[in-house]
Amino acid sequence: MAKRILVTGGAGFIGSHLCEALLRRGNEVLCMDNFFTGRKKNIYHLMDNKQFEVIRHDIVNPIYLEVDEVYNLACPASPVHYRFNPIKTVKTNVIGTINMLGLAKRVKARILQASTSEVYGDPQVHPQGEDYWGNVNPIGPRSCYDEGKRVAETLFFNYRNENNVDIRVVRIFNTYGPRMLENDGRVVSNFILQALKGEPITVYGDGFQTRSFCYVSDMVEGLIRMMEQTEDIGPINLGNPQEFSILELAERIIKLTGSKSKIEFRPLPKDDPARRKPDISRAKRVLGWEPEVDLETGLELTIEYFKRELELD
């Protein structure tokens, strides 16, 4: 049966792909975004769909809507953007989350929180399972995002325990694909753009720190499966368990783009995690989900997207 679904941050990178997938399933989709990091061009192609509606709104301010489900993705998700205004980032994660939980409570909607692997901080456990409490610096440069997302999870479980709100919580690990922002400072978009422009590939630290990269279509499928199942409220990790060093990623992108770029090493930022890899055994068991797109295929699709973007500029 078709549902009326609110996606906060719906004009963002993951949010726009999620709106698309929900529309394909025949749902009515309300895309809410304040367009701080979301972009209208991400959703232009959806505007003619009569089941799609755009609401320019910041979730820090209350809003009254009638919906069946809420996907709460609203929050700048890259260090460049969440550190631009750290107080606003905290407000989005705390006040904004309270507003969305209040909305879900009023209309008895199911609500999903897009949390993050950053709740694990610089982990001392590897790979990271959902029962690991994390190693987060509460006053460091990343804390507005890391601690903000941790508080958001707390609020979700408090609203469930106090008010019986129907919640779901996922922890999203590194995700990449078309519609990533060119200037967001994330490693995949950084490296691809530098390679395409023939600029030096900037690797921070020695490059041996690791990340796990999940293609956006796999992530969206995981989010929808999490919302639709009734067995487990979470938190559940969503990410690709294949682990790659940053140096290996840089070398692959240079090869795939045919770039003449050289690798340039720079000092490692404070509190940057040394290793990051999700344990997705719970997602496999509960959701029957695991990533299908391998890194090479995903990078090729993302490179093609950025090539088109550079041609348009």
Secondary structure by P-SEA (a helix, b strand, c coil): cccbbbbcccccaaaaaaaaaaaaaccbbbbbbccccccccccccccccccbbbbbccccbbbbbbbccccccccccccccccccaaaaaaaaaaaaaaaaaaaaaabbbbbbbcccccccccccccccccccccccccccccccaaaaaaaaaaaaaaaaaccccbbbbbbccccccccccccccaaaaaaaaaaacccccccccccbbbbbbcaaaaaaaaaaaaacccccccccccccccccaaaaaaaaaaaacccbbbbbbbbccccccbbbbcaaaaaaaccccccccaaaaaaaaaaaaaaaaaac
